[in-house]
Amino acid sequence: MALPRRGPREGEAGFSLVELMVAFMMLAVVMAALAPAFYGTLRAAAVSDQRSQATQLAVEATEQMRSMPYGEVGYQTVPAYCTGQDPVILARPGRLDSLPATVAEGPVSYSVERCVYWVDSSIPGDTEAYKQTQVTVSWAGQAGPASVSQTSALYPGGQGPYQGPAGGATTTTTTTLPQLDNGPLSCSAAADSGDPSAYVDVSWPTPSGSTPSYYVVYYTASDPGGSPISGWTPHTTSPDVYGTTVELSVGAATTYWFQVEAVYGSQYSAPSSTCTATTSGPADTVSYTSAAQAQALDLQLGGDTASYELTNPPTQATNDGSGSNAPVVAQPTVAVPGADSFFSASAATQIAEANTDGTSYACAGVLSNGGSLGGGSSTSPCTTSGNAGGGVQINLLGLPGVGSAVGSIVGGLTLQFDAATSWATSAAGGSSFSGSASLPNGTVTVTPLGLAPVTLPLGLSSPLNGPTDLVKALTAAMSADPAVSALAAPLQSALSQAVSITGDYQVQNGATFTTTAIHIQLLASAGTGDVAISTVGPNTEATTPAPCTVDSLVVNPSSGPNGTGVALTDSGQLADESSFSLTVNIGSDCSDVTVGYAPSGCTPGASGCPTQFAEVTGSGGTLYGTAGTSSTVWSVGTTTFTVFTGSPPAEYSPLTQQQVILCTEKGDSGQC
């Protein structure tokens, strides 16, 4: 018998396929509506995170500048993005010149722009009272380009009360630790005699009032400019001094500045005035290389000849620091092929000079027949003599690609100058450049179609006041003359599409600088022509450090707490490793300084001698280190210490010192 079919119990019925499809469609619609909100939330979180990171970078960059010595906050070459007034310019490259311009944090690259400006105080005549740092961090965020900025006042202190910026009410807060007034008012410093010598005697008067616990002497090789040395980096602090004089071992052949503070318990007095002394000895040597080049004419404009350089080779001068300072002078022949009628000239002079002090000078000129050019050993423009009119003539209708553009407007168009000269000079080491060009008695001759030619003055200054658009100068001259004024506008429009002609054309390309009297650029064919080209550089400066000098090695203490010698435990270990230290004074050129020590009877570092090395910290001046730890076993007897420099360590001979260890705290052997 067949069993009857059972239907689904109440509450057990499932979803049909149609119901599931409808549910999924509704879910898809809801999710599509919420997707932009989710995306916006994620993007907002990313933008907020990037802005927080940029803000942190701006704070770090600001604090980095605030931690530098005040006199080193600035640029030798001010970045182009620092467009504010009165930037701080240094005589030599500072730390900011070499800091990275970009910082990568994950997938985002941040651009960090650091600027430093002088700010006047509100006191009339009190200029450059303090510095203002400005940091801008920018990045390409998900929501587009973004940036944050931070501005901070940087005041060195020690220069009287801060008066605030001129014309404003902005204030700054400076927090300093409390200082006692009864400190040494002055100090005196005198370098010991001898060559080389790295020792300076520093003394100071006893303060009035209560007796200090001890004194501390601060010293640095950077001029603190009247501010407390204790706030400078780097600086060195002497050990505690219990009298009013101390002999300090510093670097050889270096000027040092000193200040003294008195210590009363845990409080320090105000620093004394600054005293200074210069030690003797070998010094760093500075050498230069310099270069200069002058060329009267370089035309690559096409025409019947594809390209040619009419005054090759250029006159050149180089100096490796030992050559002659005499200028190199050449007077090449100027001969333009007759078929090319766009240019004519009569004489040329090229002068190049490179000097042993790292400076260089170049002068070039194209002149009329019989003219000559003088220059060299100077930072002034070239001088011309014996130069009649008509030294340089440029027939614009003859220039390839230009004549066809303006031939329907005028029947003739010629630029003419008595001469075309340029000069350029570089300061020592290429630290700065300058130059200018001269186009004396410039005229333009315009021949209207079917009419007589008209000659007009161009009205150029001599020398030129920077780059000058000669096309605009000639059309401006035409606009002022009723006979040809109607041709000025159409002629400028036609010329501007065919050619660019610039007087006093200046280009700096890295370490080279060029001044050109006339620079012609054919816009259609990319041809160029240069008249009177002066180039200086690259000029370099190199410093050769003085030989590494190690002036002293001191092992302290020379006696232990219970008698002569350094205290050991009964097992032969140092009783207190912190009481046994090394002081090494070295020149700033030394690197990787270590101190090797070994038992009596062998030379540290020698083959078969069990040598250990104590690292010392710092660079230049006084370095400190510990020649042992609590686990170092020291035998009773003699230990020899030797200074090593470089990597791998090389002995700096013969500077050694023996330290005799005689006693132990317990036991009979060597008991003090």
FENZIPE-V295104 format. One record per residue. PHI is phi in degrees with one decimal (none if undefined). PSI is psi in radians with two decimals (* if undefined). OMEGA is omega in radians with two decimals (* if undefined). Layout:
phi=[PHI:PHI]
psi=[PSI:PSI]
omega=[OMEGA:OMEGA]
//
This chain:
phi=[none:-75.0:-79.8:-70.5:-70.8:-102.3:-83.1:-64.8:-65.0:-63.3:91.0:-102.9:-65.1:-93.1:-90.0:-78.7:-61.2:-64.5:-64.4:-64.1:-63.4:-64.2:-63.8:-65.0:-63.9:-65.6:-63.5:-63.6:-63.7:-65.7:-64.5:-62.5:-71.9:-85.1:-57.0:-59.0:-66.1:-61.1:-62.8:-62.8:-63.9:-63.5:-66.6:-63.1:-65.0:-65.1:-63.0:-62.9:-64.5:-65.5:-67.3:-63.5:-65.1:-64.3:-62.0:-63.2:-63.5:-64.5:-63.9:-63.7:-65.0:-64.4:-65.9:-62.1:-70.3:-68.4:-83.1:-79.4:-55.6:-54.9:-70.7:-105.0:-89.1:161.4:-124.8:-79.4:-115.2:-70.8:-59.9:-63.8:-77.8:-86.0:-101.3:-74.1:-82.3:58.9:-68.1:-82.0:-114.1:-98.6:-73.9:-132.3:-56.8:-103.9:-66.6:-67.0:-63.1:-111.7:-73.9:-65.8:-91.8:-130.7:-132.2:-96.8:-124.1:65.4:-81.6:-103.8:-105.3:-103.5:-92.5:-112.9:-108.5:-115.4:-128.4:-134.9:-128.1:-79.5:-130.5:-82.8:-88.3:-77.3:-79.1:-55.9:84.3:-89.6:-90.0:50.3:-73.9:-157.3:-107.9:-122.6:-95.2:-135.2:-117.2:-123.4:-111.7:-126.0:-158.2:-94.1:-86.7:-64.9:-93.4:113.3:-59.0:-144.0:-157.1:-131.7:-133.2:-143.0:-116.9:-144.4:-83.3:-124.5:-114.4:-73.1:79.6:70.1:-125.1:84.8:-66.2:-73.3:-103.3:84.1:-69.9:-64.4:73.6:-138.7:-111.9:-65.2:-122.2:-134.2:-114.0:-115.5:-104.2:-129.7:-71.8:-62.8:-127.0:-85.6:-81.1:-86.1:-114.5:-61.3:-82.3:-150.6:-150.0:-134.4:-135.9:-142.4:-74.1:-66.2:-71.7:121.6:-142.9:-84.0:-141.1:-124.7:-114.2:-129.2:-92.4:-116.3:-138.5:-157.2:-77.4:-72.1:-65.3:-76.6:91.4:-69.0:-82.4:-66.4:-65.4:-169.1:-120.3:-129.9:-108.6:-102.2:-147.0:-152.3:-93.8:-112.5:-63.5:-75.8:64.8:92.1:-86.7:-63.7:-62.5:-60.5:-95.7:-94.3:-135.0:-90.8:-147.6:-123.1:-113.0:-72.0:-63.7:-60.1:-114.3:-104.6:-112.7:-115.0:-153.6:-153.7:-102.0:-108.7:-93.4:-121.0:-83.6:-78.5:52.3:-142.9:-92.1:-121.9:-112.8:-127.9:-142.5:-120.5:-123.3:-94.6:-113.5:-116.7:66.8:-107.8:-108.2:-108.5:-78.6:-63.9:-70.3:-70.9:-65.1:-89.2:-120.4:-142.4:-153.2:-118.5:-84.2:-100.9:132.5:-66.1:-121.2:-63.8:-109.3:-113.9:-125.1:-129.1:-127.4:-144.8:-151.9:-151.1:-150.0:-133.3:-142.0:-73.0:-149.2:-144.5:-113.5:-134.6:-103.1:88.7:86.5:-65.6:-107.6:-56.6:-162.2:-156.7:-116.4:-78.0:-122.8:-94.2:-80.6:-61.9:-78.4:-125.4:-143.6:-133.2:-147.5:-93.4:100.4:-126.1:-84.9:-84.6:-87.8:-68.2:-70.5:-98.9:-118.9:-137.3:-128.2:-72.1:-82.7:-102.8:-142.7:-85.5:-51.5:-59.8:-70.1:-96.0:-97.1:-84.1:-143.0:-147.3:-155.7:-116.0:-139.1:-149.4:-137.7:-131.5:-129.2:-133.8:-142.8:-123.9:-113.5:-68.0:-86.9:88.0:-92.9:-149.8:-149.8:-138.4:-146.8:-137.7:-155.6:-117.5:-133.7:-77.8:-57.1:89.9:-79.0:-141.6:-123.1:-120.7:178.8:98.6:52.5:-156.1:-111.3:-107.7:-59.9:-63.5:-117.9:-108.1:-145.1:60.8:-109.4:-85.5:-71.9:78.6:-73.7:-130.6:-134.1:-121.3:-89.3:-65.2:-69.4:-90.7:-67.2:-56.9:83.3:-100.0:-58.2:-66.2:-78.1:-115.8:-63.8:-82.1:-101.9:-132.3:-91.0:-165.1:-152.8:-132.3:-95.8:-141.7:-137.0:-62.4:-162.8:-133.6:-129.8:-145.7:-146.8:-148.5:-141.7:-124.4:-73.7:-55.1:69.9:72.9:-72.5:-157.9:-131.5:-157.2:171.8:-163.9:-132.4:-136.6:-130.2:-69.4:52.5:-74.6:-137.0:-125.9:-107.7:-109.9:-114.5:-62.9:-60.3:77.9:-123.6:-75.8:-66.3:-124.3:-104.9:-127.1:-73.0:-82.1:68.9:-85.2:-74.9:-135.4:-73.1:-67.6:-95.1:91.8:-54.6:-128.6:-80.4:-73.0:-64.1:-67.5:-64.1:-73.1:-71.9:-66.1:-64.5:-66.9:-62.2:-84.7:-113.9:-59.1:-67.8:-130.1:-61.2:-67.2:-88.3:-63.3:-65.1:-64.5:-69.6:-63.6:-62.3:-69.7:-67.3:-63.3:-91.2:-116.8:-152.4:-121.3:-126.2:-122.5:-93.6:54.9:-82.2:-119.2:-138.2:-112.3:-119.5:66.6:-96.3:-119.1:-137.8:-129.4:-118.1:-121.5:-65.7:-136.5:-118.9:-110.8:-127.6:-79.2:-74.1:-79.6:-99.1:62.2:-75.4:-133.8:-144.2:-129.1:-120.1:63.9:-114.4:-120.8:-129.4:-126.3:97.8:-74.6:-109.1:-122.5:-125.7:-126.9:-111.9:-101.2:-62.0:-64.4:-55.4:-56.7:-121.3:-110.3:-92.9:-163.0:-136.7:-122.9:-108.0:-122.9:-80.4:-83.3:-143.1:-82.1:-70.9:-123.6:135.4:-68.2:108.4:-98.1:-71.9:-117.5:-79.5:-67.2:-92.1:87.4:-99.9:-61.0:-69.5:-145.6:-64.5:-70.6:-89.7:-119.2:-138.6:-111.8:-127.0:-122.0:-109.9:-131.3:-74.7:-67.7:-88.3:-74.0:-140.9:50.1:-86.7:-134.9:-122.1:-95.2:-137.2:-150.3:-64.4:-57.5:103.1:-143.7:-92.5:-53.3:90.4:-73.1:-59.8:82.0:-97.1:-70.2:-101.5:-112.5:-120.1:-104.6:-76.8:-118.5:-108.4:109.7:-147.5:79.0:77.2:-93.5:-111.1:-124.8:-162.5:-114.1:-92.4:153.7:-129.4:-65.6:-96.2:-78.0:-90.9:-112.7:-77.9:-64.6:143.2:-108.0:-118.3:-105.2:-113.6:-138.3:-83.2:-124.3:-132.1:85.6:-139.6:-68.0:-60.0:-120.5:-65.9:-92.8:-94.7:-107.2:-73.7:-134.2:-145.6:-98.5:-118.0:-91.0:-106.1:-112.1:-125.5:-125.1:-75.4:-131.7:93.7:-93.3:-68.7:69.9:-66.5:-84.9]
psi=[2.29:2.42:2.51:2.51:2.44:2.31:2.95:2.41:2.79:2.24:-0.13:-0.03:2.38:-3.02:2.45:2.88:-0.66:-0.72:-0.69:-0.75:-0.71:-0.71:-0.75:-0.66:-0.71:-0.70:-0.69:-0.70:-0.75:-0.78:-0.67:-0.62:-0.58:-0.30:-0.82:-0.62:-0.76:-0.79:-0.73:-0.67:-0.78:-0.73:-0.69:-0.68:-0.71:-0.74:-0.76:-0.72:-0.73:-0.68:-0.66:-0.72:-0.73:-0.71:-0.73:-0.72:-0.68:-0.73:-0.77:-0.72:-0.68:-0.82:-0.57:-0.73:-0.63:-0.42:-0.17:2.70:2.42:-0.71:-0.19:0.08:1.79:-3.06:2.58:-0.74:1.90:2.23:2.65:-0.46:-0.19:1.54:0.13:3.04:2.48:1.07:2.68:2.05:2.24:2.75:-0.49:2.84:2.31:-3.07:-0.54:-0.49:-0.41:0.06:2.57:2.53:-0.26:2.59:2.20:2.18:1.74:-2.36:-0.05:2.32:2.15:2.33:2.20:2.00:2.14:2.19:2.62:2.25:2.63:2.53:2.35:2.68:3.07:-0.13:2.18:2.31:-0.15:1.42:2.77:0.87:-0.57:3.06:2.62:2.14:2.49:2.09:2.25:2.15:2.14:2.72:2.83:1.68:3.04:-0.49:0.17:3.14:2.43:2.80:2.73:2.66:2.66:2.26:2.41:2.45:2.42:1.82:2.23:-0.35:2.90:0.26:0.59:3.10:2.46:2.29:-0.05:2.87:2.64:2.33:0.19:3.03:0.22:2.39:2.87:2.64:2.22:2.16:2.18:2.68:2.57:2.42:2.57:2.57:-0.45:1.19:3.07:2.31:-0.41:3.02:2.85:2.55:2.42:2.20:2.47:2.63:2.78:2.71:1.89:2.79:2.40:0.42:2.39:2.29:2.13:2.31:2.84:2.74:2.70:2.28:2.68:2.75:-2.55:2.72:2.28:2.72:-0.76:3.12:2.74:2.34:2.20:2.45:2.66:2.71:0.12:2.31:2.03:-0.13:0.51:-0.18:2.87:2.23:-0.51:-0.33:0.05:2.78:2.19:2.75:2.85:2.51:2.33:2.87:2.94:2.32:2.26:-0.07:-2.79:0.43:2.61:2.53:2.10:2.40:1.98:-2.84:2.66:2.68:0.79:2.54:2.29:2.59:2.44:2.56:2.62:2.39:2.47:2.47:2.19:1.70:-1.94:0.09:2.52:2.51:2.95:2.60:2.68:3.05:2.92:2.36:2.77:2.69:2.64:2.15:2.82:2.97:-3.09:2.53:2.86:2.56:2.45:2.26:2.72:2.69:2.55:2.77:2.64:2.69:2.40:2.37:2.21:-0.67:2.31:1.75:2.18:1.05:-0.01:-2.42:-2.66:-0.50:2.30:-0.87:2.60:2.62:1.90:-0.39:0.93:2.62:2.79:2.66:2.20:2.66:2.33:2.71:2.19:0.25:-0.14:0.02:-2.98:2.57:-0.02:2.42:2.61:2.11:2.35:2.59:1.41:2.80:2.35:2.03:1.79:2.33:2.36:-0.51:-0.36:1.87:0.18:-0.24:2.46:2.49:2.94:-0.77:2.84:2.61:2.43:2.20:2.26:2.40:2.22:2.27:2.75:-0.36:0.18:0.04:2.81:2.82:2.42:2.54:2.29:2.56:2.56:2.20:3.06:2.94:2.24:-0.14:2.71:2.85:2.39:2.53:-3.00:2.69:0.64:2.77:0.40:2.83:2.78:2.72:2.42:2.62:2.65:0.57:1.98:-3.12:2.79:0.63:-0.63:2.29:2.24:1.99:1.78:-0.54:-0.31:-0.19:2.32:2.25:-0.18:-0.72:-0.70:-0.46:-0.51:-0.07:-0.45:-0.13:-0.76:2.75:-0.22:2.53:1.93:2.29:2.42:2.40:2.58:-0.57:2.87:1.96:2.69:2.75:2.71:2.55:2.64:2.38:3.01:2.30:0.18:0.44:-0.41:2.76:2.73:2.87:3.00:3.04:2.80:2.34:1.35:2.52:0.87:2.39:2.80:2.30:2.06:2.28:1.75:2.69:2.10:0.11:3.01:2.63:2.62:2.19:2.23:2.48:2.50:-0.34:0.61:2.55:2.74:1.94:3.00:2.63:1.10:-3.11:2.32:2.22:1.84:-0.45:-0.77:-0.61:-0.73:-0.65:-0.52:-0.68:-0.68:-0.66:-0.47:-0.08:2.12:-0.50:-0.52:0.14:-0.56:-0.36:-0.20:-0.88:-0.88:-0.55:-0.73:-0.70:-0.74:-0.74:-0.70:-0.36:-0.15:-0.55:2.61:2.23:2.07:2.28:2.57:0.97:2.05:2.37:2.28:2.08:1.62:-2.05:0.20:2.67:2.33:2.37:2.25:2.30:-0.81:2.19:2.13:2.26:1.97:2.07:-0.55:-0.82:-0.04:0.36:2.70:2.71:2.34:2.33:2.15:1.53:2.12:2.19:2.37:2.59:3.01:2.36:2.26:2.74:2.27:2.40:2.17:2.01:2.59:2.74:2.52:2.23:2.20:2.00:-0.45:2.71:2.09:2.25:2.10:2.59:2.76:-0.11:2.52:3.09:-0.29:0.59:-2.96:2.32:3.06:2.36:2.34:2.79:3.05:-0.30:0.08:0.27:2.80:2.28:-0.66:1.69:-0.48:-0.28:-0.01:1.91:2.85:2.50:2.12:2.28:2.16:2.88:2.79:-0.25:-0.18:2.61:2.77:1.00:2.26:2.88:2.13:2.46:2.56:2.79:2.82:2.52:-0.15:2.76:2.22:2.31:-0.26:2.71:2.30:-0.04:2.10:1.61:2.35:2.69:2.33:2.10:2.55:2.62:2.62:3.10:2.01:2.58:-2.46:2.20:2.60:2.60:2.94:2.18:0.89:2.79:3.12:-0.29:-0.03:2.21:2.14:2.14:2.55:2.23:-2.54:2.32:2.35:2.34:2.41:2.43:2.37:2.55:2.74:3.07:2.04:2.80:2.31:2.35:2.30:1.68:2.59:0.51:1.75:2.79:2.40:2.37:2.05:2.14:2.00:-0.43:2.78:2.78:-0.54:2.75:2.91:-0.50:2.01:0.37:2.39:*]
omega=[-3.11:3.12:3.11:3.11:3.14:3.05:3.14:3.07:3.11:-3.13:-3.14:-3.12:3.13:3.12:3.03:3.13:-3.14:-3.14:3.12:-3.14:3.12:-3.14:3.13:3.12:3.12:3.11:3.14:3.14:-3.12:-3.13:3.11:3.13:-3.10:-3.06:3.13:3.14:3.10:-3.13:3.13:3.12:3.12:-3.13:3.12:3.11:3.13:3.13:3.13:3.13:3.13:3.13:3.09:3.12:3.12:3.11:3.12:3.11:3.12:3.11:-3.12:3.13:3.11:-3.14:3.09:3.11:-3.14:-3.14:-3.14:2.99:-3.04:-3.11:-3.11:3.14:-3.10:-3.11:2.87:3.06:-3.06:3.12:-3.10:-3.10:3.09:-3.02:3.13:-3.11:3.00:3.08:3.13:-3.09:-3.13:3.13:-3.13:-3.14:3.10:-3.10:-3.12:-3.12:-3.04:3.14:-3.10:-3.13:3.12:3.09:3.14:3.06:-3.06:-3.12:-3.05:3.07:-3.11:3.04:-3.10:3.13:-3.11:3.12:3.12:-3.11:2.99:3.10:3.11:3.05:-3.13:3.10:-3.13:3.12:-3.13:-3.09:3.11:-3.08:3.11:-3.13:3.07:3.11:3.14:-3.12:3.06:3.10:-3.11:-3.14:3.09:-3.09:3.13:3.13:-3.12:-3.14:-3.13:3.14:2.99:-3.11:3.07:3.13:-3.09:3.05:-3.13:-3.07:-3.01:-3.05:3.10:-3.10:3.12:-3.10:3.10:-3.01:-3.14:-3.11:-3.14:3.05:-3.11:-3.12:-3.12:3.13:3.09:-3.13:3.10:-3.14:3.12:3.07:3.12:-3.14:3.09:-3.10:-3.01:3.05:3.09:-3.12:-3.06:3.02:3.07:-3.10:3.13:3.11:3.09:3.10:-3.13:-3.14:0.05:3.05:-3.12:-3.09:3.12:3.06:-3.14:3.13:-3.10:3.13:3.10:3.13:3.05:3.12:-3.07:-3.10:3.13:3.03:3.07:3.13:3.04:3.11:3.06:3.07:-3.08:3.07:3.09:-3.11:-3.12:3.08:3.11:3.13:-3.13:-3.13:-3.09:3.11:-3.08:3.00:-0.01:2.95:-3.10:3.13:3.13:2.93:3.11:-3.11:-3.06:3.02:3.13:3.06:3.13:3.01:-3.10:3.05:-3.11:-3.12:3.09:3.06:-3.08:3.03:-3.13:3.05:-3.05:2.97:-3.08:3.03:3.05:-3.10:3.09:-3.07:3.13:-3.12:-3.13:3.06:2.98:-3.11:3.06:2.97:-3.06:2.97:-3.01:3.09:-3.13:3.12:-3.11:3.10:-3.12:-3.12:3.06:3.09:-3.14:3.11:-3.07:2.86:-3.09:-3.11:3.09:-3.12:3.12:3.11:-3.06:-2.99:3.08:-3.09:3.05:-2.99:-3.12:-3.06:3.14:3.07:-3.04:3.07:3.10:3.09:-2.88:-3.08:3.07:-0.04:3.04:3.06:-3.04:3.04:3.06:-3.12:3.12:-3.12:-3.13:-3.08:-3.11:3.06:-3.06:3.11:3.04:-3.04:3.07:3.09:-3.08:3.09:3.10:-3.14:3.11:3.10:-3.02:-3.11:3.12:-3.02:-3.05:-3.08:3.03:3.12:-3.04:-3.02:-3.14:3.05:3.13:-3.11:3.08:-3.11:3.07:-2.98:-3.12:-3.13:3.08:3.07:3.06:-3.03:3.09:-3.11:-3.14:-3.13:2.98:-2.95:3.07:-3.10:-3.14:-3.14:3.10:-3.04:3.09:3.14:3.14:-3.14:-3.04:3.00:-3.13:3.13:3.06:3.09:3.13:3.10:3.11:-3.03:3.11:-3.13:3.04:-3.12:-3.10:3.10:3.12:3.11:-3.04:3.11:3.12:3.13:3.13:3.10:-3.11:-3.10:3.14:-3.11:-3.04:-3.09:3.13:-3.11:-3.13:3.09:3.11:-3.13:-3.02:2.98:-3.12:3.13:3.06:-3.14:3.00:-3.08:3.07:3.04:3.11:3.13:3.12:3.06:-3.07:3.09:-3.12:-3.08:3.09:-3.11:3.00:3.13:3.09:-3.14:-3.13:3.07:-3.01:3.05:3.13:3.09:2.98:3.09:-3.12:3.09:3.09:-3.13:3.10:-3.10:3.13:3.13:3.10:3.13:-3.05:3.05:3.14:3.11:3.14:3.03:3.12:0.01:-3.12:3.11:-3.13:-3.10:-3.06:3.09:-3.07:3.07:3.10:3.14:-3.10:3.11:3.05:3.09:3.12:-3.10:-3.10:-3.10:-3.07:-3.05:-3.07:-3.05:-3.12:-3.12:-2.99:-3.06:3.12:3.13:3.11:3.12:-3.12:-3.12:-3.08:3.11:-3.06:-2.98:2.98:-3.14:-3.06:2.98:-3.08:-3.13:-3.07:-3.14:2.98:-3.14:-3.10:-3.06:3.09:-3.10:-3.08:2.97:3.13:-3.12:3.11:3.09:-3.11:3.11:3.05:-2.99:-3.09:-3.04:-3.13:3.04:-3.13:3.03:-3.13:3.14:3.13:-3.05:3.12:-3.10:3.06:3.13:-0.02:3.06:-3.07:3.09:-3.14:3.12:3.07:-3.09:3.03:3.12:3.13:-3.13:3.02:-2.95:-3.11:2.99:-3.11:3.08:-3.08:-0.15:3.10:3.07:-3.11:-3.08:-3.11:3.08:-3.12:3.11:3.14:-3.04:3.06:3.00:-3.12:3.10:3.11:3.09:3.10:3.13:-3.13:-3.02:-3.12:-3.14:-3.11:-3.02:3.11:2.98:-3.12:3.08:-3.04:3.02:-3.07:-3.10:-3.13:3.12:3.09:-3.11:3.03:3.08:3.10:3.11:-3.07:3.12:3.10:3.07:3.06:-3.09:3.13:3.13:-3.13:3.14:3.13:-3.14:-3.12:-3.04:2.98:-3.09:3.07:3.12:3.07:-3.04:3.12:3.10:-3.12:3.14:-3.09:3.11:-3.10:3.09:3.11:-3.08:3.11:3.06:-3.11:3.13:3.14:3.11:3.13:3.11:3.04:-3.12:-3.04:3.03:-3.10:3.14:3.13:3.12:3.06:3.08:3.07:3.13:0.03:-3.06:3.04:-3.06:2.99:-3.03:0.11:-3.02:3.10:3.07:3.11:3.07:-3.10:3.09:-2.96:-2.89:2.98:3.11:3.13:3.12:-3.07:-3.03:3.10:-3.10:-3.11:*]
//
